[in-house]
Amino acid sequence: MKEIKVVVVDPVGLHARPATVAVNAASKFKSDVKVAYKERAVNMKSIMGVMSLGIPTQSEITITCEGEDEDVAIQTIEEILKTQKVIA
């Protein structure tokens, strides 16, 4: 299992547009991909799950990947969130 902890720096938090991009990226991997905020973890392949967390700016989130392509999955998702300027 691979895990990263990141801080959301987007002034609006993790909002719909970058969340959709992240969900689409996560969906391409066979690994289980989860995002956790305030003791609650959801499947990062579900836009409704991710949006239900209501992640505001300056929040620490944890992204975990577990499965055969976990290394590539965690790197790709981290890069996408940086490209979308959600995390620094």
N, C-alpha and C positions, 0 to 999 in steps of 0.2 A: 504494500500500500504506500502510495506517495501522498504527501500532504504539504500544503503551503498555507501560511497565514499572511494576509495582505490587508492593507488599510484602503478603504474606498476614499478617493480624493475628489471625485466629481462633485461639484457643488450641489447637484440635484440628488446625489446618491446613485444607487444602481437602478437606473430607470429603464423604461421599456426598450428603447432602441439598442443600447449596448447589451442588455440582458438577452434580447432576441439573437444577437450575433453570437453571444457566448453559448446560448442553448443550442443553436444550429451547429456550432463547432463541437460541443460536447456530444451531440447526437451522432456524430460520425465515428465515434470510438466504441469499441466493444466493452471497454471497462465501465464499471459503475462509477459515475461521477456525481459527487454531492457537494453542495455548498451549505455551510453552517453559519448561523448568526444567532447570538443569544441563546445558546443551548438547543437550538432547533435546526435540524438538518433536513434538506429536501434534495430530491433528484434534480441535478442541474440540466437534465434533458427535458424538463417540464417547465415551460414558460410560466404557467400558472403557479407552480411550486415556488419558483424563484421570485416572482413578483409578490407572492403572499408573505415573504419575509419582510418586505418594506424596509430595505436596507438604506439608511440615510448616510449622508457624507460623514467622513471621519470615523466610520465604523470598522472594526476589525472583523474580517470574515475568514473562514477556513474552507479551503477547497481540497477535497480528497478524491483520489482516483485509485481504483483497485481492479486489476484485471491484467490481461495479457499485453495490452498496449498502454499501460498506466504512465510510463515514462514520457512517451510522446504526447499523450493526452494532457498531462499536467503542464508541460512546457507550452503546448499550443494554446491552451486556455489562458495561461498567464500572459503570453504574448498578445493575444487578442484583447484582453482586458487593458493592457498597457496601450495598445494601439488605439483603443476606443477612449483612452484617457480616463478610465474608471479607477485605475490604480496607478501609482507612480512607478 
